[in-house]
């Protein structure tokens, strides 16, 4: 009988022509976008509205022209120096001066190029800052349904896209444009100084070189694209294994994880070898083409020297022109690969930027005007893969405590998210104080509503930071007071570093009850008009739960409160209970009134709860 690993490995071997990937990785394919979109996207960052950056861009282009024209003149200096040596009685001072001029000119070309690179780095840094901020803001502007997907895969894509933009800016500005300009100048000078045969040889060499490089680079780019998928798979598998460390231990699957990791690692290493070996073949072909062209031109020059129509200096000049193109041409494959790779990475960015939030703020949206805190839900329909609400109606009176009750999966949490406008209903409308949520500014609405989610998440930072996040302008005293009200202050003081203690990733260093109490403290610090408490005591022990529930009336005086809980004993004191079933409100009333209804849905849930509790 095959072991777990053998079954997975067997699957890999049977599907050797298809890389087996985790599902999240496998569905991250992107469509291709034309290069014109990249040019349109990057151009504003090359010439931004900020005058200082725009001046730097123009300065770098000025330096580019200066360095290339000077570089085109350097071979003539070398020609003069060699010809002066060839004289019967060369003037030592003159010859030495020419050689010194040659050396200084080359040094000046390098200095100008380095200055251009240093200046343009300011442009790239500014572009990266603007693009990163734009993408970060865009991701936060997307609705809840987008963020239900794996955020790690999204972050991988964003980080690669940032590198893609940097590569595009760097290679186009520092390599592509200079190489084109250098080729044009070299062609013009060779034609003017030596004649059309040299121009034809140079043009033919560069053309064959370009065709060979791009064609072979296209093959290599396929390897690189596959390698990206392999790298993404390895990153994802590694991250998932570490994130699920506890699950791995519970099922004694350390060896399975190790072998799974090794499989994807080997896939990546095999891809690295394929890319490296193909690069060696590319470089060999490039050198062969270039040196054939160089040798042809030197033979032409040698024949003219013997004919007396050229000098020895002309041979050195021609060689220098060719050699000045060798370095950028050697990079042509890398440049082509980098630009193609950057385009692939930018495709992922365009995919992200093209995603539109389904929750859109109206152009005429107004600030929320508080009028007591009434909530009205009218004929709301909502689906998320399946029908959740089918014409639900309810009204919550201002300043009252309420509870949504129902079996798991009836949409209680979804109703909270609809009120908070994390997503919109398919039909119907939700109003607070007579104002449709769709007519309100999102920030104004959300500043007025505080929510303790069913599974609170914390930043991997200090306890103090996580609490003050609810109101960044709060004082330390207000933070401590909120923690006291949430019955967590004493526990915080027991930690070695108190409020400066780190909570771990997603609050992993705290118990479930401690995370919930911190989330409640953060919620209290917000001092909102509405409070949505989603199973906010589910992980607390009974002592903490009872103490917090006992103080609720005082904590939320004159506030509109909605509970969502399966612990029905914690909501017997509320003003109104809404029982959700079949996508509608099937019963409404107080705890006592609902129990008096014969065979009511609420009474069934209540007696089931009591039975389970006993």
FENCOR-V131444 format. One record per helix or strand of 3 or more residues. SS is the DSSP state (H for helix, E for strand). FROM is the first residue (numbers start at 1). TO is the last residue. If there is no record, write none. Layout:
ss | from | to
SS | FROM | TO
SS | FROM | TO
This chain:
ss | from | to
H | 4 | 14
H | 23 | 26
H | 35 | 46
H | 51 | 86
H | 92 | 141
H | 144 | 147
H | 151 | 194
H | 196 | 243
H | 245 | 250
H | 254 | 307
H | 312 | 330
H | 332 | 354
E | 375 | 383
E | 387 | 396
E | 401 | 405
H | 412 | 419
E | 427 | 432
H | 437 | 439
H | 442 | 448
E | 449 | 452
H | 463 | 468
H | 476 | 485
H | 489 | 494
H | 498 | 500
H | 505 | 507
H | 512 | 526
E | 530 | 534
H | 542 | 550
H | 552 | 555
E | 560 | 564
H | 568 | 571
E | 576 | 581
E | 584 | 589
H | 591 | 596
H | 601 | 613
